[in-house]
Amino acid sequence: MLTFVASVFVFGLLVFFHELGHFFVAKMVGIKVIEFSLGFGPKIAGATWGETQYNVRLLPLGGFVRMAGMEPNEEIEEGDELRGFNKKTIGQRIAVIFAGPFMNFLLAAMLLAMIFAFQGIPDGVVTVETLPDSPAMQGGIMPGDKILAINGEHIENQDELIGLISARPNQNIEITVLRNNVEQQLNIRTTADENGAGKIGFIVGPGTRKLGLIQSIGQGLAWTGRGTFMILDFVSKMIFGQAPADFGGPVRVVSEIGKAAEVGFFFLLQLAAFLSINLGLFNLFPIPALDGSRILFLFWEKLRGRPVDPMKENFIHLVGFGLLLLLMVVITYNDILSIFVVNNVPGQN
């Protein structure tokens, strides 16, 4: 039940903001919006406000904004002839289409800013627990201590900390910690584990530092930018064979959402931010039926001085949509197969 509720929340949030972008800019440039819908399929609830119908539909895996003048040979009501999508300038039409993906990037930045303001931004390494009679306990390390340095070498993350300690079995080391905003130097002698690596007997985790509103917004934007470039870098490596192809469909996404929800609400928001960046980027790819291809057609219209035949463009988008559905079926099948295999490995609970 938790997975279902969390999935509806995340998918609904991502789709709502995406379609809100199209809707808001369309209204700004004077396009008549006939329908704003979350989901596909039969309508389960709806209301009319002004000239627009607002609907919730049965299948919660998408949404759409239906604007006047987007279909070939569409009849437009008298008095609304100039309010059709196809009657607006190329720049205005591009703005309407681009606004959807843009809102996904904005949503990611907002979610990350919320996390940084209320939970905190990742900040170094903090002691979670010291084991009884361990060198860490005997040396004075306490839960909540932020580990700053080992023998003067600054610590940024858990991997660096573990690496420095592991390389020093049965040695005296100086650990610099921050406790109650005061730095302290603690001298500890490491022991060696069964593999000969150094250890001191404590459990650490990522530290956090809460930010003010302005800092949170700035960091939210910065982390969204970094996340975008990381995804683009990974996609480029997949294209050139430098990284294995790794795609996940709705089944896998729902599975990850369920896991995130079990960890906590802020972890769920973090995943939602990552998915929102992915959705924004994916929609900008020049693949027929996606926003990116529609923008590409508009640039081509600008270059050639006249629009592409609407019937031909719609056919291309229809074929692209069919291929995307086929790809989604294949990915979903692989997701289900991988989950079935993992859950049936001997010795696994």
Secondary structure, 3 states (H helix, E strand, C coil): CHHHHHHHHHHHHHHHHHHHHHHHHHHHCCCCEEEEEEEEEEEEEEEEECCEEEEEEEEEEEEEEEECCCCCCCCCCCCCHHHCHHHCCHHHHHHHHHHHHHHHHHHHHHHHHHHHHHCCEEEEEEEEEECCCCHHHHCCCCCCCEEEEECCEECCCHHHHHHHHHCCCCCEEEEEEEECCEEEEEEEECEECCCCCEECCEEEEEEEECCCHHHHHHHHHHHHHHHHHHHHHHHHHHHCCCCCCCCCCHHHHHHHHHHHHHHCHHHHHHHHHHHHHHHHHHHHCCCCCCHHHHHHHHHHHHHHCCCCCHHHHHHHHHHHHHHHHHHHHHHHHHHHHHHHHHHCCCCCC
